[in-house]
Amino acid sequence: MVARLPHKTALRSLFALLVSALLTGPDGAWAVGMTNDPKGFAGIPWGSSLDAVPSLVLKETGEHIRRYDFKQSPPPFGEAAVESVRLFTFDGQFARVQVRYQGQRNHDMLMKYLEAQFGPIERLPGTMMRGLNQQYTWRGSETEVTITYAAASERGNLFLESRVLVPRFNDLLNDSGY
């Protein structure tokens, strides 16, 4: 029996996938050190209670996780228009911010804002700054900021998280699916 060689297009796709995986690293994202760790968000330190913050309103509550939204408009992210800004606590401690946005223009403006706040993304020779799925991460001593963007749907998410509290938050999400 003679084995058939894969079609040339399949080989090219496999090669492109392999090169992409090698360029983006084991976790599929570029991570750089953060030049200015905010140690929280909008002046609220990680680990704080959000119940007494007058600009927030409690929107959802679970056994361990609570979600808060801004009563009025959320703090600006440079010139980018965002759809929502949600703050989460884990066992009463402020742990995560999730920002949702749409559109390539807003993504570009958010990237510009984040690089101005936290430092430039390393642009290594041979890497792609555009693509179907993009993810970039800044890591500080207390804060991790991750932005993801899906070009096909033009949807993006930005997470600002406590490096101490979010692992416990994520462990609970995996178990409960909240």
C-alpha positions as CSV (number, residue, x, y, z in Angstrom):
1,M,0.0,0.0,0.0
2,V,1.3,3.4,-0.9
3,A,0.8,6.4,1.4
4,R,-0.4,9.6,-0.2
5,L,1.4,12.8,0.5
6,P,-0.8,15.6,1.9
7,H,-1.9,18.2,-0.6
8,K,0.4,21.2,-1.0
9,T,-2.2,23.5,0.4
10,A,-2.5,21.4,3.5
11,L,1.3,21.4,3.9
12,R,1.4,25.2,3.5
13,S,-1.3,25.6,6.1
14,L,0.5,23.3,8.5
15,F,3.7,25.2,8.0
16,A,2.0,28.5,8.6
17,L,0.4,27.2,11.8
18,L,3.7,25.9,13.0
19,V,5.5,29.2,12.3
20,S,2.7,31.2,14.0
21,A,2.9,29.0,17.1
22,L,6.7,29.4,17.3
23,L,6.4,33.2,16.9
24,T,3.7,33.7,19.5
25,G,5.3,31.5,22.1
26,P,3.8,28.6,24.1
27,D,0.8,30.5,25.4
28,G,-0.1,32.2,22.1
29,A,0.5,35.7,23.4
30,W,3.2,38.3,23.8
31,A,3.9,39.4,27.3
32,V,6.1,42.3,28.4
33,G,7.0,43.8,31.7
34,M,4.8,46.7,32.8
35,T,6.5,50.1,33.2
36,N,3.7,51.6,35.5
37,D,1.8,49.2,37.6
38,P,-1.5,50.9,38.6
39,K,-2.0,48.4,41.5
40,G,-5.8,48.6,40.9
41,F,-8.1,50.4,38.6
42,A,-9.6,54.0,38.6
43,G,-8.0,54.7,41.9
44,I,-9.4,51.6,43.6
45,P,-6.7,49.3,44.9
46,W,-6.8,45.5,44.3
47,G,-8.3,43.7,47.3
48,S,-10.6,46.6,48.2
49,S,-14.3,46.2,48.9
50,L,-16.4,47.8,46.1
51,D,-19.6,48.1,48.2
52,A,-18.8,51.6,49.4
53,V,-17.5,53.0,46.1
54,P,-20.2,55.6,45.2
55,S,-19.6,55.5,41.4
56,L,-20.4,51.8,41.2
57,V,-23.6,49.7,41.4
58,L,-23.9,46.0,42.2
59,K,-25.3,44.2,39.2
60,E,-24.8,40.5,39.8
61,T,-24.0,38.4,42.9
62,G,-22.9,34.9,43.3
63,E,-21.6,32.8,46.2
64,H,-18.0,34.1,45.7
65,I,-18.1,36.5,42.8
66,R,-19.9,39.9,42.5
67,R,-20.1,42.1,39.4
68,Y,-20.3,45.9,39.6
69,D,-20.9,48.4,36.8
70,F,-20.4,52.2,36.8
71,K,-23.5,54.2,37.5
72,Q,-22.5,56.8,35.0
73,S,-19.9,56.5,32.2
74,P,-16.8,54.6,33.0
75,P,-13.3,56.1,33.1
76,P,-11.9,56.8,29.6
77,F,-9.4,54.6,27.8
78,G,-7.7,57.3,25.7
79,E,-9.9,58.0,22.7
80,A,-11.3,54.5,22.4
81,A,-15.1,53.9,22.7
82,V,-15.8,50.9,24.9
83,E,-19.1,49.0,25.2
84,S,-18.9,48.0,28.8
85,V,-16.6,48.1,31.9
86,R,-17.3,45.6,34.6
87,L,-15.6,45.2,37.9
88,F,-15.5,41.9,39.8
89,T,-14.8,40.9,43.4
90,F,-13.8,37.5,44.7
91,D,-15.0,36.9,48.3
92,G,-15.5,40.7,48.6
93,Q,-12.0,41.7,47.3
94,F,-11.6,43.6,44.1
95,A,-9.9,41.3,41.6
96,R,-10.7,42.0,37.9
97,V,-11.9,44.5,35.4
98,Q,-13.4,43.4,32.1
99,V,-13.7,45.9,29.2
100,R,-15.5,45.0,26.0
101,Y,-15.1,46.9,22.7
102,Q,-15.8,46.5,19.0
103,G,-14.0,47.6,15.9
104,Q,-10.4,47.7,14.5
105,R,-10.2,51.5,15.1
106,N,-11.1,51.1,18.8
107,H,-8.6,48.3,19.1
108,D,-5.9,50.5,17.6
109,M,-6.7,53.3,20.0
110,L,-6.8,51.0,23.0
111,M,-3.4,49.5,22.0
112,K,-2.0,53.1,21.7
113,Y,-3.4,54.0,25.1
114,L,-2.2,50.8,26.8
115,E,1.3,51.2,25.4
116,A,1.4,54.8,26.6
117,Q,0.3,53.6,30.1
118,F,2.2,50.4,30.5
119,G,5.0,50.4,28.0
120,P,5.5,49.4,24.4
121,I,4.9,45.9,23.1
122,E,8.1,44.3,21.8
123,R,8.0,44.1,18.1
124,L,10.5,41.4,17.2
125,P,11.6,40.9,13.6
126,G,9.4,38.4,11.9
127,T,6.4,38.8,14.2
128,M,2.9,39.8,13.1
129,M,1.1,42.7,14.8
130,R,-2.0,41.9,12.8
131,G,-3.9,38.7,12.4
132,L,-7.1,36.9,13.0
133,N,-6.6,36.6,16.8
134,Q,-4.3,38.9,18.7
135,Q,-3.4,38.9,22.4
136,Y,-0.9,41.1,24.3
137,T,-0.1,41.1,28.0
138,W,1.7,43.5,30.3
139,R,2.8,42.1,33.7
140,G,3.5,44.3,36.7
141,S,4.3,43.3,40.3
142,E,0.6,43.4,41.3
143,T,-1.3,43.9,38.0
144,E,-1.6,42.0,34.7
145,V,-3.3,43.6,31.7
146,T,-4.3,41.5,28.8
147,I,-6.0,42.6,25.6
148,T,-7.5,40.1,23.0
149,Y,-8.9,41.0,19.7
150,A,-10.7,38.7,17.1
151,A,-10.3,40.5,13.7
152,A,-13.0,38.3,12.1
153,S,-15.8,39.5,14.4
154,E,-14.0,42.8,15.3
155,R,-14.6,42.1,19.0
156,G,-12.2,42.7,21.8
157,N,-11.8,42.2,25.5
158,L,-9.4,44.0,27.9
159,F,-8.7,42.5,31.3
160,L,-7.0,44.3,34.1
161,E,-6.4,41.9,37.0
162,S,-4.8,41.4,40.4
163,R,-2.0,38.9,40.0
164,V,-2.7,37.7,43.5
165,L,-6.5,37.4,43.5
166,V,-7.3,36.4,39.9
167,P,-5.8,32.9,40.1
168,R,-8.3,32.0,42.9
169,F,-11.1,33.7,40.9
170,N,-10.2,31.6,37.8
171,D,-10.0,28.4,39.8
172,L,-13.5,29.0,41.0
173,L,-14.8,29.8,37.5
174,N,-13.4,26.5,36.2
175,D,-15.2,24.6,38.9
176,S,-18.5,26.4,39.0
177,G,-18.8,27.9,35.5
178,Y,-20.2,31.2,37.1
